[in-house]
């Protein structure tokens, strides 16, 4: 299908003009396709990972092996999504943020993902999990398109998000991803 700006009204959920490869703290949420429970269940306000959930946890844990300038912080695998905090540190030799062309000029072009950016980190993580699922299960579509991110700008916000992640299983019934 050819891109038609009159029909395709996709809007970026990213902060316009922000370089997501720069140093900083990022809160990431990634959901499963159709919010299917693929990674385990919450029992007695605790997350119990199944085999697939343990693989997701392990793949997240591997991120610094692929991106040495990434430090992992609080993280949780829930039945149908993950929450995690990443810190990008010591960024060097990163491609500068490109000038963004008007939508009408980008026909038939894919958005360029900057190496070492949050987008490339999440993409690599999703690919690793998807590859494992396709090789070891009959499930081929794991993730919903895209992901949510929040740029953490101060220590109070960082601590609130850490508490939110830690308490996610205890508040599962009230979670917007619970269905």
URNOR-V184896 format. One record per residue. N is the residue number from 1. RES is the residue in one letter. SS is DSSP state (helix for helix, strand for strand, loop for the rest). Layout:
n: <N	N>
res: <RES	RES>
ss: <SS	SS>
//
This chain:
n: <1	2	3	4	5	6	7	8	9	10	11	12	13	14	15	16	17	18	19	20	21	22	23	24	25	26	27	28	29	30	31	32	33	34	35	36	37	38	39	40	41	42	43	44	45	46	47	48	49	50	51	52	53	54	55	56	57	58	59	60	61	62	63	64	65	66	67	68	69	70	71	72	73	74	75	76	77	78	79	80	81	82	83	84	85	86	87	88	89	90	91	92	93	94	95	96	97	98	99	100	101	102	103	104	105	106	107	108	109	110	111	112	113	114	115	116	117	118	119	120	121	122	123	124	125	126	127	128	129	130	131	132	133	134	135	136	137	138	139	140	141	142	143	144	145	146	147	148	149	150	151	152	153	154	155	156	157	158	159	160	161	162	163	164	165	166	167	168	169	170	171	172	173	174	175	176	177	178	179>
res: <X	X	X	X	X	X	X	X	X	X	X	X	X	X	X	X	X	X	X	X	X	X	X	X	X	X	X	X	X	X	X	X	X	X	X	X	X	X	X	X	X	X	X	X	X	X	X	X	X	X	X	X	X	X	X	X	X	X	X	X	X	X	X	X	X	X	X	X	X	X	X	X	X	X	X	X	X	X	X	X	X	X	X	X	X	X	X	X	X	X	X	X	X	X	X	X	X	X	X	X	X	X	X	X	X	X	X	X	X	X	X	X	X	X	X	X	X	X	X	X	X	X	X	X	X	X	X	X	X	X	X	X	X	X	X	X	X	X	X	X	X	X	X	X	X	X	X	X	X	X	X	X	X	X	X	X	X	X	X	X	X	X	X	X	X	X	X	X	X	X	X	X	X	X	X	X	X	X	X>
ss: <loop	loop	loop	loop	loop	loop	loop	loop	loop	loop	loop	loop	loop	loop	loop	loop	loop	loop	loop	loop	loop	loop	loop	strand	strand	strand	strand	strand	strand	strand	strand	strand	helix	helix	helix	loop	loop	loop	loop	strand	strand	strand	strand	loop	loop	strand	strand	strand	strand	loop	helix	helix	helix	helix	helix	helix	helix	helix	helix	helix	helix	loop	helix	helix	helix	helix	loop	loop	loop	strand	strand	strand	strand	strand	strand	strand	strand	loop	loop	loop	strand	strand	strand	strand	strand	strand	strand	strand	loop	loop	loop	loop	loop	loop	loop	loop	loop	loop	loop	loop	loop	loop	helix	helix	helix	helix	loop	loop	loop	loop	loop	loop	loop	loop	loop	loop	loop	helix	helix	helix	helix	helix	helix	helix	helix	helix	helix	helix	helix	helix	helix	helix	helix	helix	helix	helix	loop	loop	loop	loop	loop	loop	strand	loop	loop	loop	loop	strand	strand	strand	strand	strand	loop	loop	helix	helix	helix	helix	helix	helix	helix	helix	helix	helix	helix	helix	helix	loop	loop	loop	loop	helix	helix	helix	loop	loop	loop	loop	loop>
//
